[in-house]
Amino acid sequence: MNGGGGAPIYEFRKSPQTAFVSSRFSFMTFDVYQDKIITKAIGTDGKVFDRAIITKAS
């Protein structure tokens, strides 16, 4: 989930269902391919601070 584009920024806490948590202004990109989707979370400094690859099940 990404909700870093508006105000105010809410503080999230890590839980058993969460691999990574960051409370900051940001946006996400999605590169969509036939067999995968690559996501990147990018902060206001322009740096990628999280990424994931979702692959198609065979």
PDB file of N, CA, C, O and CB in Angstrom:
ATOM      1  N   MET A   1       0.837  -1.173   0.000  1.00  0.00           N
ATOM      2  CA  MET A   1       0.000   0.000   0.000  1.00  0.00           C
ATOM      3  C   MET A   1       0.880   1.232   0.000  1.00  0.00           C
ATOM      4  O   MET A   1       1.900   1.285   0.686  1.00  0.00           O
ATOM      5  CB  MET A   1      -0.951   0.000   1.202  1.00  0.00           C
ATOM      6  N   ASN A   2       0.479   2.210  -0.767  1.00  0.00           N
ATOM      7  CA  ASN A   2       1.205   3.473  -0.767  1.00  0.00           C
ATOM      8  C   ASN A   2       0.197   4.591  -0.644  1.00  0.00           C
ATOM      9  O   ASN A   2      -0.704   4.714  -1.474  1.00  0.00           O
ATOM     10  CB  ASN A   2       2.073   3.638  -2.048  1.00  0.00           C
ATOM     11  N   GLY A   3       0.338   5.404   0.381  1.00  0.00           N
ATOM     12  CA  GLY A   3      -0.533   6.553   0.563  1.00  0.00           C
ATOM     13  C   GLY A   3       0.293   7.777   0.874  1.00  0.00           C
ATOM     14  O   GLY A   3      -0.146   8.656   1.616  1.00  0.00           O
ATOM     15  N   GLY A   4       1.503   7.844   0.303  1.00  0.00           N
ATOM     16  CA  GLY A   4       2.445   8.905   0.642  1.00  0.00           C
ATOM     17  C   GLY A   4       2.316  10.160  -0.179  1.00  0.00           C
ATOM     18  O   GLY A   4       3.232  10.983  -0.168  1.00  0.00           O
ATOM     19  N   GLY A   5       1.210  10.352  -0.900  1.00  0.00           N
ATOM     20  CA  GLY A   5       1.109  11.516  -1.772  1.00  0.00           C
ATOM     21  C   GLY A   5       0.345  12.680  -1.186  1.00  0.00           C
ATOM     22  O   GLY A   5       0.298  13.744  -1.804  1.00  0.00           O
ATOM     23  N   GLY A   6      -0.253  12.524  -0.023  1.00  0.00           N
ATOM     24  CA  GLY A   6      -1.065  13.602   0.529  1.00  0.00           C
ATOM     25  C   GLY A   6      -0.727  13.879   1.973  1.00  0.00           C
ATOM     26  O   GLY A   6       0.141  13.232   2.559  1.00  0.00           O
ATOM     27  N   ALA A   7      -1.408  14.833   2.535  1.00  0.00           N
ATOM     28  CA  ALA A   7      -1.143  15.211   3.926  1.00  0.00           C
ATOM     29  C   ALA A   7      -2.334  14.819   4.760  1.00  0.00           C
ATOM     30  O   ALA A   7      -3.439  14.779   4.220  1.00  0.00           O
ATOM     31  CB  ALA A   7      -0.852  16.733   4.063  1.00  0.00           C
ATOM     32  N   PRO A   8      -2.197  14.534   5.997  1.00  0.00           N
ATOM     33  CA  PRO A   8      -0.925  14.396   6.712  1.00  0.00           C
ATOM     34  C   PRO A   8      -0.346  12.992   6.541  1.00  0.00           C
ATOM     35  O   PRO A   8      -1.029  12.073   6.087  1.00  0.00           O
ATOM     36  CB  PRO A   8      -1.115  14.709   8.206  1.00  0.00           C
ATOM     37  N   ILE A   9       0.905  12.848   6.907  1.00  0.00           N
ATOM     38  CA  ILE A   9       1.564  11.540   6.882  1.00  0.00           C
ATOM     39  C   ILE A   9       1.187  10.814   8.172  1.00  0.00           C
ATOM     40  O   ILE A   9       1.374  11.346   9.267  1.00  0.00           O
ATOM     41  CB  ILE A   9       3.135  11.680   6.736  1.00  0.00           C
ATOM     42  N   TYR A  10       0.665   9.614   8.041  1.00  0.00           N
ATOM     43  CA  TYR A  10       0.311   8.810   9.201  1.00  0.00           C
ATOM     44  C   TYR A  10       1.463   7.883   9.547  1.00  0.00           C
ATOM     45  O   TYR A  10       2.172   7.403   8.662  1.00  0.00           O
ATOM     46  CB  TYR A  10      -0.976   8.005   8.942  1.00  0.00           C
ATOM     47  N   GLU A  11       1.645   7.636  10.825  1.00  0.00           N
ATOM     48  CA  GLU A  11       2.700   6.727  11.257  1.00  0.00           C
ATOM     49  C   GLU A  11       2.158   5.300  11.244  1.00  0.00           C
ATOM     50  O   GLU A  11       1.131   5.011  11.858  1.00  0.00           O
ATOM     51  CB  GLU A  11       3.227   7.110  12.672  1.00  0.00           C
ATOM     52  N   PHE A  12       2.849   4.424  10.546  1.00  0.00           N
ATOM     53  CA  PHE A  12       2.492   3.012  10.502  1.00  0.00           C
ATOM     54  C   PHE A  12       3.500   2.240  11.325  1.00  0.00           C
ATOM     55  O   PHE A  12       4.665   2.623  11.431  1.00  0.00           O
ATOM     56  CB  PHE A  12       2.442   2.482   9.042  1.00  0.00           C
ATOM     57  N   ARG A  13       3.035   1.152  11.903  1.00  0.00           N
ATOM     58  CA  ARG A  13       3.929   0.308  12.683  1.00  0.00           C
ATOM     59  C   ARG A  13       4.041  -1.054  12.015  1.00  0.00           C
ATOM     60  O   ARG A  13       3.100  -1.537  11.384  1.00  0.00           O
ATOM     61  CB  ARG A  13       3.429   0.166  14.141  1.00  0.00           C
ATOM     62  N   LYS A  14       5.205  -1.658  12.167  1.00  0.00           N
ATOM     63  CA  LYS A  14       5.436  -2.982  11.606  1.00  0.00           C
ATOM     64  C   LYS A  14       4.564  -4.006  12.331  1.00  0.00           C
ATOM     65  O   LYS A  14       4.353  -3.923  13.541  1.00  0.00           O
ATOM     66  CB  LYS A  14       6.932  -3.367  11.707  1.00  0.00           C
ATOM     67  N   SER A  15       4.063  -4.972  11.561  1.00  0.00           N
ATOM     68  CA  SER A  15       3.236  -6.038  12.112  1.00  0.00           C
ATOM     69  C   SER A  15       3.665  -7.351  11.453  1.00  0.00           C
ATOM     70  O   SER A  15       4.491  -7.338  10.540  1.00  0.00           O
ATOM     71  CB  SER A  15       1.704  -5.754  11.883  1.00  0.00           C
ATOM     72  N   PRO A  16       3.121  -8.472  11.899  1.00  0.00           N
ATOM     73  CA  PRO A  16       3.485  -9.749  11.279  1.00  0.00           C
ATOM     74  C   PRO A  16       3.159  -9.813   9.785  1.00  0.00           C
ATOM     75  O   PRO A  16       3.785 -10.579   9.053  1.00  0.00           O
ATOM     76  CB  PRO A  16       2.778 -10.874  11.991  1.00  0.00           C
ATOM     77  N   GLN A  17       2.188  -9.020   9.325  1.00  0.00           N
ATOM     78  CA  GLN A  17       1.812  -9.013   7.916  1.00  0.00           C
ATOM     79  C   GLN A  17       2.611  -8.001   7.098  1.00  0.00           C
ATOM     80  O   GLN A  17       2.394  -7.885   5.892  1.00  0.00           O
ATOM     81  CB  GLN A  17       0.339  -8.721   7.784  1.00  0.00           C
ATOM     82  N   THR A  18       3.523  -7.272   7.724  1.00  0.00           N
ATOM     83  CA  THR A  18       4.238  -6.187   7.063  1.00  0.00           C
ATOM     84  C   THR A  18       5.720  -6.499   6.942  1.00  0.00           C
ATOM     85  O   THR A  18       6.367  -6.832   7.935  1.00  0.00           O
ATOM     86  CB  THR A  18       4.040  -4.881   7.821  1.00  0.00           C
ATOM     87  N   ALA A  19       6.267  -6.394   5.730  1.00  0.00           N
ATOM     88  CA  ALA A  19       7.690  -6.629   5.519  1.00  0.00           C
ATOM     89  C   ALA A  19       8.495  -5.346   5.691  1.00  0.00           C
ATOM     90  O   ALA A  19       9.647  -5.391   6.123  1.00  0.00           O
ATOM     91  CB  ALA A  19       7.930  -7.214   4.131  1.00  0.00           C
ATOM     92  N   PHE A  20       7.891  -4.192   5.354  1.00  0.00           N
ATOM     93  CA  PHE A  20       8.606  -2.916   5.392  1.00  0.00           C
ATOM     94  C   PHE A  20       7.610  -1.809   5.672  1.00  0.00           C
ATOM     95  O   PHE A  20       6.498  -1.825   5.143  1.00  0.00           O
ATOM     96  CB  PHE A  20       9.369  -2.650   4.061  1.00  0.00           C
ATOM     97  N   VAL A  21       7.999  -0.845   6.500  1.00  0.00           N
ATOM     98  CA  VAL A  21       7.139   0.289   6.824  1.00  0.00           C
ATOM     99  C   VAL A  21       7.952   1.572   6.725  1.00  0.00           C
ATOM    100  O   VAL A  21       9.084   1.636   7.202  1.00  0.00           O
ATOM    101  CB  VAL A  21       6.520   0.137   8.242  1.00  0.00           C
ATOM    102  N   SER A  22       7.367   2.597   6.101  1.00  0.00           N
ATOM    103  CA  SER A  22       8.014   3.900   6.016  1.00  0.00           C
ATOM    104  C   SER A  22       6.924   4.965   5.945  1.00  0.00           C
ATOM    105  O   SER A  22       6.025   4.877   5.109  1.00  0.00           O
ATOM    106  CB  SER A  22       8.972   3.984   4.777  1.00  0.00           C
ATOM    107  N   SER A  23       6.997   5.951   6.799  1.00  0.00           N
ATOM    108  CA  SER A  23       6.034   7.057   6.786  1.00  0.00           C
ATOM    109  C   SER A  23       6.731   8.276   6.208  1.00  0.00           C
ATOM    110  O   SER A  23       7.457   8.981   6.909  1.00  0.00           O
ATOM    111  CB  SER A  23       5.473   7.355   8.226  1.00  0.00           C
ATOM    112  N   ARG A  24       6.505   8.518   4.922  1.00  0.00           N
ATOM    113  CA  ARG A  24       7.136   9.652   4.233  1.00  0.00           C
ATOM    114  C   ARG A  24       6.355   9.982   2.966  1.00  0.00           C
ATOM    115  O   ARG A  24       5.634   9.138   2.432  1.00  0.00           O
ATOM    116  CB  ARG A  24       8.622   9.337   3.890  1.00  0.00           C
ATOM    117  N   PHE A  25       6.502  11.195   2.500  1.00  0.00           N
ATOM    118  CA  PHE A  25       5.897  11.570   1.228  1.00  0.00           C
ATOM    119  C   PHE A  25       6.622  10.817   0.119  1.00  0.00           C
ATOM    120  O   PHE A  25       7.850  10.724   0.118  1.00  0.00           O
ATOM    121  CB  PHE A  25       5.962  13.118   0.997  1.00  0.00           C
ATOM    122  N   SER A  26       5.856  10.284  -0.815  1.00  0.00           N
ATOM    123  CA  SER A  26       6.461   9.457  -1.854  1.00  0.00           C
ATOM    124  C   SER A  26       5.462   9.230  -2.982  1.00  0.00           C
ATOM    125  O   SER A  26       4.306   9.650  -2.918  1.00  0.00           O
ATOM    126  CB  SER A  26       6.937   8.108  -1.272  1.00  0.00           C
ATOM    127  N   PHE A  27       5.949   8.550  -4.017  1.00  0.00           N
ATOM    128  CA  PHE A  27       5.079   8.076  -5.092  1.00  0.00           C
ATOM    129  C   PHE A  27       5.601   6.724  -5.538  1.00  0.00           C
ATOM    130  O   PHE A  27       6.715   6.332  -5.193  1.00  0.00           O
ATOM    131  CB  PHE A  27       5.025   9.091  -6.290  1.00  0.00           C
ATOM    132  N   MET A  28       4.784   6.009  -6.314  1.00  0.00           N
ATOM    133  CA  MET A  28       5.196   4.691  -6.791  1.00  0.00           C
ATOM    134  C   MET A  28       5.149   4.631  -8.301  1.00  0.00           C
ATOM    135  O   MET A  28       4.327   5.282  -8.945  1.00  0.00           O
ATOM    136  CB  MET A  28       4.311   3.599  -6.195  1.00  0.00           C
ATOM    137  N   THR A  29       6.056   3.830  -8.858  1.00  0.00           N
ATOM    138  CA  THR A  29       6.023   3.536 -10.285  1.00  0.00           C
ATOM    139  C   THR A  29       5.761   2.045 -10.453  1.00  0.00           C
ATOM    140  O   THR A  29       6.115   1.234  -9.597  1.00  0.00           O
ATOM    141  CB  THR A  29       7.359   3.960 -10.989  1.00  0.00           C
ATOM    142  N   PHE A  30       5.135   1.705 -11.570  1.00  0.00           N
ATOM    143  CA  PHE A  30       4.836   0.311 -11.886  1.00  0.00           C
ATOM    144  C   PHE A  30       5.276   0.048 -13.314  1.00  0.00           C
ATOM    145  O   PHE A  30       4.738   0.640 -14.250  1.00  0.00           O
ATOM    146  CB  PHE A  30       3.316  -0.010 -11.698  1.00  0.00           C
ATOM    147  N   ASP A  31       6.248  -0.832 -13.490  1.00  0.00           N
ATOM    148  CA  ASP A  31       6.678  -1.265 -14.816  1.00  0.00           C
ATOM    149  C   ASP A  31       6.003  -2.610 -15.064  1.00  0.00           C
ATOM    150  O   ASP A  31       6.289  -3.590 -14.376  1.00  0.00           O
ATOM    151  CB  ASP A  31       8.264  -1.368 -14.928  1.00  0.00           C
ATOM    152  N   VAL A  32       5.112  -2.653 -16.043  1.00  0.00           N
ATOM    153  CA  VAL A  32       4.300  -3.843 -16.282  1.00  0.00           C
ATOM    154  C   VAL A  32       4.809  -4.572 -17.516  1.00  0.00           C
ATOM    155  O   VAL A  32       4.910  -3.999 -18.601  1.00  0.00           O
ATOM    156  CB  VAL A  32       2.809  -3.469 -16.448  1.00  0.00           C
ATOM    157  N   TYR A  33       5.127  -5.849 -17.328  1.00  0.00           N
ATOM    158  CA  TYR A  33       5.601  -6.717 -18.393  1.00  0.00           C
ATOM    159  C   TYR A  33       4.648  -7.901 -18.504  1.00  0.00           C
ATOM    160  O   TYR A  33       3.761  -8.062 -17.666  1.00  0.00           O
ATOM    161  CB  TYR A  33       7.064  -7.191 -18.129  1.00  0.00           C
ATOM    162  N   GLN A  34       4.819  -8.713 -19.508  1.00  0.00           N
ATOM    163  CA  GLN A  34       3.945  -9.871 -19.716  1.00  0.00           C
ATOM    164  C   GLN A  34       4.030 -10.863 -18.561  1.00  0.00           C
ATOM    165  O   GLN A  34       3.027 -11.481 -18.203  1.00  0.00           O
ATOM    166  CB  GLN A  34       4.301 -10.570 -21.021  1.00  0.00           C
ATOM    167  N   ASP A  35       5.227 -11.025 -17.969  1.00  0.00           N
ATOM    168  CA  ASP A  35       5.417 -12.033 -16.927  1.00  0.00           C
ATOM    169  C   ASP A  35       5.696 -11.483 -15.537  1.00  0.00           C
ATOM    170  O   ASP A  35       5.881 -12.256 -14.597  1.00  0.00           O
ATOM    171  CB  ASP A  35       6.524 -12.919 -17.311  1.00  0.00           C
ATOM    172  N   LYS A  36       5.730 -10.141 -15.385  1.00  0.00           N
ATOM    173  CA  LYS A  36       6.034  -9.575 -14.066  1.00  0.00           C
ATOM    174  C   LYS A  36       5.633  -8.103 -13.995  1.00  0.00           C
ATOM    175  O   LYS A  36       5.422  -7.442 -15.012  1.00  0.00           O
ATOM    176  CB  LYS A  36       7.531  -9.728 -13.747  1.00  0.00           C
ATOM    177  N   ILE A  37       5.536  -7.620 -12.771  1.00  0.00           N
ATOM    178  CA  ILE A  37       5.337  -6.199 -12.493  1.00  0.00           C
ATOM    179  C   ILE A  37       6.440  -5.792 -11.522  1.00  0.00           C
ATOM    180  O   ILE A  37       6.656  -6.457 -10.508  1.00  0.00           O
ATOM    181  CB  ILE A  37       3.889  -5.903 -11.899  1.00  0.00           C
ATOM    182  N   ILE A  38       7.129  -4.714 -11.826  1.00  0.00           N
ATOM    183  CA  ILE A  38       8.176  -4.189 -10.948  1.00  0.00           C
ATOM    184  C   ILE A  38       7.663  -2.881 -10.363  1.00  0.00           C
ATOM    185  O   ILE A  38       7.308  -1.960 -11.098  1.00  0.00           O
ATOM    186  CB  ILE A  38       9.538  -3.979 -11.722  1.00  0.00           C
ATOM    187  N   THR A  39       7.627  -2.804  -9.025  1.00  0.00           N
ATOM    188  CA  THR A  39       7.183  -1.580  -8.355  1.00  0.00           C
ATOM    189  C   THR A  39       8.375  -0.909  -7.680  1.00  0.00           C
ATOM    190  O   THR A  39       9.301  -1.572  -7.213  1.00  0.00           O
ATOM    191  CB  THR A  39       6.067  -1.887  -7.316  1.00  0.00           C
ATOM    192  N   LYS A  40       8.331   0.420  -7.639  1.00  0.00           N
ATOM    193  CA  LYS A  40       9.360   1.190  -6.939  1.00  0.00           C
ATOM    194  C   LYS A  40       8.676   2.303  -6.155  1.00  0.00           C
ATOM    195  O   LYS A  40       7.834   3.024  -6.690  1.00  0.00           O
ATOM    196  CB  LYS A  40      10.417   1.776  -7.940  1.00  0.00           C
ATOM    197  N   ALA A  41       9.041   2.436  -4.888  1.00  0.00           N
ATOM    198  CA  ALA A  41       8.587   3.542  -4.058  1.00  0.00           C
ATOM    199  C   ALA A  41       9.704   4.580  -4.041  1.00  0.00           C
ATOM    200  O   ALA A  41      10.844   4.269  -3.696  1.00  0.00           O
ATOM    201  CB  ALA A  41       8.217   3.064  -2.600  1.00  0.00           C
ATOM    202  N   ILE A  42       9.371   5.811  -4.415  1.00  0.00           N
ATOM    203  CA  ILE A  42      10.377   6.859  -4.576  1.00  0.00           C
ATOM    204  C   ILE A  42      10.022   8.023  -3.656  1.00  0.00           C
ATOM    205  O   ILE A  42       8.904   8.537  -3.687  1.00  0.00           O
ATOM    206  CB  ILE A  42      10.468   7.332  -6.063  1.00  0.00           C
ATOM    207  N   GLY A  43      10.985   8.427  -2.842  1.00  0.00           N
ATOM    208  CA  GLY A  43      10.781   9.535  -1.915  1.00  0.00           C
ATOM    209  C   GLY A  43      10.911  10.882  -2.604  1.00  0.00           C
ATOM    210  O   GLY A  43      11.277  10.956  -3.777  1.00  0.00           O
ATOM    211  N   THR A  44      10.611  11.944  -1.874  1.00  0.00           N
ATOM    212  CA  THR A  44      10.692  13.293  -2.432  1.00  0.00           C
ATOM    213  C   THR A  44      12.123  13.703  -2.775  1.00  0.00           C
ATOM    214  O   THR A  44      12.337  14.688  -3.481  1.00  0.00           O
ATOM    215  CB  THR A  44      10.101  14.287  -1.458  1.00  0.00           C
ATOM    216  N   ASP A  45      13.095  12.950  -2.278  1.00  0.00           N
ATOM    217  CA  ASP A  45      14.494  13.215  -2.642  1.00  0.00           C
ATOM    218  C   ASP A  45      14.872  12.543  -3.959  1.00  0.00           C
ATOM    219  O   ASP A  45      16.009  12.666  -4.414  1.00  0.00           O
ATOM    220  CB  ASP A  45      15.430  12.737  -1.530  1.00  0.00           C
ATOM    221  N   GLY A  46      13.914  11.823  -4.579  1.00  0.00           N
ATOM    222  CA  GLY A  46      14.164  11.164  -5.849  1.00  0.00           C
ATOM    223  C   GLY A  46      14.813   9.802  -5.728  1.00  0.00           C
ATOM    224  O   GLY A  46      15.115   9.171  -6.740  1.00  0.00           O
ATOM    225  N   LYS A  47      15.032   9.335  -4.505  1.00  0.00           N
ATOM    226  CA  LYS A  47      15.695   8.041  -4.301  1.00  0.00           C
ATOM    227  C   LYS A  47      14.666   6.931  -4.066  1.00  0.00           C
ATOM    228  O   LYS A  47      13.664   7.120  -3.376  1.00  0.00           O
ATOM    229  CB  LYS A  47      16.672   8.120  -3.107  1.00  0.00           C
ATOM    230  N   VAL A  48      14.945   5.776  -4.658  1.00  0.00           N
ATOM    231  CA  VAL A  48      14.108   4.593  -4.458  1.00  0.00           C
ATOM    232  C   VAL A  48      14.383   4.054  -3.056  1.00  0.00           C
ATOM    233  O   VAL A  48      15.531   3.768  -2.715  1.00  0.00           O
ATOM    234  CB  VAL A  48      14.388   3.496  -5.554  1.00  0.00           C
ATOM    235  N   PHE A  49      13.327   3.914  -2.236  1.00  0.00           N
ATOM    236  CA  PHE A  49      13.535   3.382  -0.889  1.00  0.00           C
ATOM    237  C   PHE A  49      12.863   2.021  -0.679  1.00  0.00           C
ATOM    238  O   PHE A  49      13.024   1.403   0.373  1.00  0.00           O
ATOM    239  CB  PHE A  49      13.013   4.368   0.135  1.00  0.00           C
ATOM    240  N   ASP A  50      12.120   1.561  -1.672  1.00  0.00           N
ATOM    241  CA  ASP A  50      11.555   0.217  -1.607  1.00  0.00           C
ATOM    242  C   ASP A  50      11.230  -0.231  -3.020  1.00  0.00           C
ATOM    243  O   ASP A  50      10.906   0.591  -3.876  1.00  0.00           O
ATOM    244  CB  ASP A  50      10.286   0.174  -0.700  1.00  0.00           C
ATOM    245  N   ARG A  51      11.315  -1.515  -3.265  1.00  0.00           N
ATOM    246  CA  ARG A  51      10.974  -2.070  -4.580  1.00  0.00           C
ATOM    247  C   ARG A  51      10.490  -3.499  -4.402  1.00  0.00           C
ATOM    248  O   ARG A  51      10.801  -4.163  -3.413  1.00  0.00           O
ATOM    249  CB  ARG A  51      12.193  -2.020  -5.551  1.00  0.00           C
ATOM    250  N   ALA A  52       9.727  -3.951  -5.374  1.00  0.00           N
ATOM    251  CA  ALA A  52       9.227  -5.327  -5.344  1.00  0.00           C
ATOM    252  C   ALA A  52       9.031  -5.812  -6.762  1.00  0.00           C
ATOM    253  O   ALA A  52       8.794  -5.025  -7.678  1.00  0.00           O
ATOM    254  CB  ALA A  52       7.903  -5.431  -4.544  1.00  0.00           C
ATOM    255  N   ILE A  53       9.132  -7.114  -6.932  1.00  0.00           N
ATOM    256  CA  ILE A  53       8.850  -7.747  -8.216  1.00  0.00           C
ATOM    257  C   ILE A  53       7.747  -8.777  -7.988  1.00  0.00           C
ATOM    258  O   ILE A  53       7.881  -9.678  -7.160  1.00  0.00           O
ATOM    259  CB  ILE A  53      10.141  -8.412  -8.831  1.00  0.00           C
ATOM    260  N   ILE A  54       6.686  -8.633  -8.715  1.00  0.00           N
ATOM    261  CA  ILE A  54       5.560  -9.563  -8.656  1.00  0.00           C
ATOM    262  C   ILE A  54       5.604 -10.387  -9.927  1.00  0.00           C
ATOM    263  O   ILE A  54       5.493  -9.841 -11.025  1.00  0.00           O
ATOM    264  CB  ILE A  54       4.178  -8.813  -8.500  1.00  0.00           C
ATOM    265  N   THR A  55       5.765 -11.703  -9.791  1.00  0.00           N
ATOM    266  CA  THR A  55       5.876 -12.552 -10.978  1.00  0.00           C
ATOM    267  C   THR A  55       4.582 -13.315 -11.216  1.00  0.00           C
ATOM    268  O   THR A  55       3.829 -13.625 -10.293  1.00  0.00           O
ATOM    269  CB  THR A  55       7.048 -13.531 -10.834  1.00  0.00           C
ATOM    270  N   LYS A  56       4.359 -13.602 -12.482  1.00  0.00           N
ATOM    271  CA  LYS A  56       3.179 -14.353 -12.881  1.00  0.00           C
ATOM    272  C   LYS A  56       3.372 -15.812 -12.493  1.00  0.00           C
ATOM    273  O   LYS A  56       4.428 -16.398 -12.732  1.00  0.00           O
ATOM    274  CB  LYS A  56       2.915 -14.213 -14.405  1.00  0.00           C
ATOM    275  N   ALA A  57       2.348 -16.385 -11.897  1.00  0.00           N
ATOM    276  CA  ALA A  57       2.415 -17.804 -11.528  1.00  0.00           C
ATOM    277  C   ALA A  57       2.403 -18.654 -12.792  1.00  0.00           C
ATOM    278  O   ALA A  57       1.691 -18.364 -13.753  1.00  0.00           O
ATOM    279  CB  ALA A  57       1.232 -18.196 -10.592  1.00  0.00           C
ATOM    280  N   SER A  58       3.205 -19.704 -12.765  1.00  0.00           N
ATOM    281  CA  SER A  58       3.249 -20.556 -13.954  1.00  0.00           C
ATOM    282  C   SER A  58       2.281 -21.690 -13.891  1.00  0.00           C
ATOM    283  O   SER A  58       2.207 -22.491 -14.823  1.00  0.00           O
ATOM    284  CB  SER A  58       4.613 -21.096 -14.152  1.00  0.00           C
TER     285      SER A  58
END
